[in-house]
Amino acid sequence: MTNNIFNASRWRSFVSALVLICAASAASMAQTGFTPGGTTISNTATSSYSDGTTSYATTSNTVTVTVSNIAGLTITPDAGAHANVVAGQTGVDFFFTVTNTGNFTNQVLFKALGASIIKTGAATVTAAVIDVNKDGLFDGGDTSILSNVGDVTSANVLQDGTLFVIVRVTVDAGAAAASTINIQLGDAVGGTPWDNKVLAASAADVRTVTAGVNGQEEARGDINATVENDALIRLSLTRTAGPVAIGSDITYGWILTNDGSRAASAQTLTVDGSSVTGVFIVAPIPGRTVLKSGQTFPAGTIYTTTAITTAPLSATWSATAPADLNTLTRIGFNTGNSLAAGASTANIPMLVTVKSGISVVLPIRELGDAFSKNSLPTPASITDQSHDAVANAGDGNADFTQGDAIGSVDGDGVMLDTTLSGTGSVLLGPSGFPGAFGSGIDTSNDYTNRSVNTGIATVAPGGNTTALGTVVFTNSVQNTGNANDTYTFTAPTIPAGFTVEVSVNGLGTDYVNVTTSPTLAVAYNTTASILVRVTAPAGNVVLTAYPTIVRATSLNTPAASNDTIDRLYTGYLSLDKSQTVANATGRGGATDPVPGATITYVVAYDNVTTSGGTNNSTISASSIVLIDPSPANTDFKVGSATSNPAAGITLVVTAYSNDGGSTWTYTPTSLAGGAPAGFDRTVTHVRFTLTGPMAPADAAGNNGFTVRIR
């Protein structure tokens, strides 16, 4: 890309800064730089003396020396870095600064016909000048060091003065990405920096004209530029692979990616008689299909009824779809006036409907094309056809004549096929997630967990429920086949004594026993809800799971079915209480519960329901309130309440009652009720109120406190 104005502006900024630096340096040089050649340095000594009475003075003769001229030359930068370039880029300027580091005014010599410029890499030097006015531009007053038939001698350069040199190149059209272009000014040998070197005359040197006592000197500088990829557009296409039924829809998805290092620029199409610019994706309407009506496409979408045999850039386009979509041949998506390097467009979906009355033997085929331009000053058109891995590989027509070879072989894209048939398929799962996974990628062991809340309140672990309980599960059934289908619901597994009923209208007004195999019609690619009501009899072990397996079977393809698990729990928050006796009275053993010994009670609580898988419907325990009495014949130890909450519990509030749990405002006090120091005899209950849900996967939490046996 030509960027002369930008480079010149940058150069002028650099020049302005350099002037200020040089001004500061001039003042500094008076103290720290080389003394100018020709400067006379003289010295005369004086003395005083005395004969003891009279003082005398005397002066020596004066000696002088004239400072010799020394030559010096630097060229910067050394191993400088230029901004990256692309193949075919013109007007790429490399800037060098040549400095007279000697101690007298000198001139600089450049060899004839640009011999002082050494180019390495895939580029051509098109111009090189001494930038006389130092404005960073090629002006009429500049001195060429490329087209000169003889050696070029610069104007006088003051001590510490500079020359600015610009070398302009054009990058070869075939320059490989990641290759390097190096421009070297001068050819001084030795190690870096290649400055202030004694002249070793050669065909490419840049040297001082006038010798000093050290002879003539030469220097060398160089700058590298790395070649990067220009815009590389690559069109990706996804589609419904099929088989799909006649009359069903095929969903295509278009994504355009710029794999290059420069932005893709706009192409121009004629739309309704006016020029419209943009980076376009052009999608033909596949044969034997019609664009589905009612879709919302991105702003700037265009349409054409021009025959598919006409190339897209030559077609007649309109911003309005034709009234009869059967006449539509292509649709174009304008993704914007540029596509940044490394960027991709959002997926653009496009639905077509398979026409009725067609053969299902041949598949539906699709192939698209993208159109933009590269980043060169005079941008070149680039195009890519869909679904191959090669960018900028397309012939610009997308007329279904491409065949099946990938783009790296024939320069075209790859046809994507959708097969046609009428096959049933189904997913049955938790509400809203028919495709949930119970484990791994198995969609037949997904689950919904729920619990009864009757007959469990006063039953200890291991006991049985005292009343029947009913739970209603909501399940989603999705038609994943390629046509409308009807599904039959059964329950291969039902816990003993349980009753399972199904409501296929999802409202709960048409429950029938699952043994009657109720059915539900579900349109293609849609999802419906069913309710499953499970009634558990009394007498089941509490804190236990009782799974019912519900199955949906396709009428179109009876071998196609999917299961889900509706799991009923008889309560799901377990409490496990433990105690630890500590006897420090000196009477009995260390764990004997004698008067004066302490008992530490801990209640562990745990959500016993299952977890895991993906998108299953689990149940968390929330609003947990644990109440623990302080036993008779004990005194509560003040400050002994502890809590180790489960992961989901964000807050535990501990409260105390001294009236049997009627109120919870009491604060334990040492010596209360005649208890020993550190204990309270009036505490009757301790309450732990937990904030936050406890998920099935959370580890058990616990609460506890300590009492003293009276």
C-alpha angles and dihedrals in degrees: 000000000000109000102165096139092050092047092046092051090050090047092050090051089050091049092051091051091047092054090056091047092049091050090054090045092053091059090046093048090062086068106024109019131085115293107247115260114258093034111142116226114195133181133192124177125212132196140189127203142163140214090215095271108037128044121223137189133207138183131211127225116273120252123197138191129189116221111243125233116253122189123223137169136181132183120196146234107042111199089352121180123233123196113271118273136202134225112279094019114148133199096034105166126204115196124209132181118212114196130194101225094173123102098248139050110278143163131238124228124212120191123249124274094011095298089144089065115081115192124194123184139029100322142094125228106230102173141004128181146166100246095226097185092037094228096132092243135106102251134175090250095056119109116238117225094179106054096036112121091204135035114290120229115197127224117270113296115205122227105287089007123136144221121207117218126192122196116190123199140179116221114231115254089234097048109141121237113257091022119127132234114203125192114194124188111202128357107238111160131222130059129328129308090052093201136123092015121163106254116266098184114233141152093264107038128129107208148160116271100214119053124227126203084283091054124236120330134207137195143193138209134177141191129201129210123189120218113230131184118274118222111320111187120197123185118210124197130193125183145172099276094204157162089213127175126247108271093024127116130257116209118212124188123202124199124172117202129189106216092178133091097242130060119263110238132214129289120205127236130176110243119181088341096307132099114255122187129208148108101278137204110199116199120188117216103246118242117267091024137090129210108263111245124232097042122139114224130187119279112275096035112155135198137206137190092190112128116272089240090071115085113249094243089057097044125107109249134195134190088223125071115235116260089239106054089193087076094054112110103173140010123206127206117205105209095184138281094290141017113212123232110276092009130126131200120241115266110276110207121209124184125202127182121227108238121241123248096034131126117263093204095088120054126237108256130205137183130164139193134216126210131199141121134251129246101262120123088254098034118222121218116254128188138181133192122219135272105012123108094236119096123220089018111135143102095224099241110084090194098145094256093108100098124207104294114114120251095256087064106040104011093248137098132259126265113236117211132209114196122218130225142110109262127159123224133162144187122202120186149123119328109292093003111073090159096054119141122228092193133349108339096322111129093184097071100048113127152199118215123205135155138217116237099200130087094014108084101092099027118112120221110287093026127113132253115264098210140028118266134201129206127184117212124197115214131182122221118197127196102225094167125098100254142032110293143182121226130207119212123214136159112226091181124041123164114246113276094009125127120217123194131178131211109198095185090063091229100091094240098109106046115165130173111270089232087074090065099231118208136213130194113224122187121234114286094001134115130224134186129234129187121225115197114199120189118195120199123228118269101058121134111262123241089028133126120234110189125203116195113214120194133198117200126194120238091202092054111017091192090063113088140140133204135211131185122234102194120197119200126200091219122322111208109086123199119203115184124198134175136205123199120208119187116192096155095101090238115107129344127329092261100035112125095230125152107285094030119117130234120206113203121200125184114197115201125196139177101232097191123112126261138180135080124077129297095350119152108248131173126234126201113236138165088038113181117183118193119191124181123224100236123242116265091031136100120221114241108234112239095009098116111117135183132191102182126206117252096266095048109099100177137023118194116193120204133177135214129201095181104062095277098307093118133018105202100096121119116208113243131194114252092012113154092010095299121150119265112293093024136091120209095189099064109108103170142014120210127198115195113194124203120203135038123287107217123209092252094051116110116246118277128207144202130195150157140195132244134185122229108238 
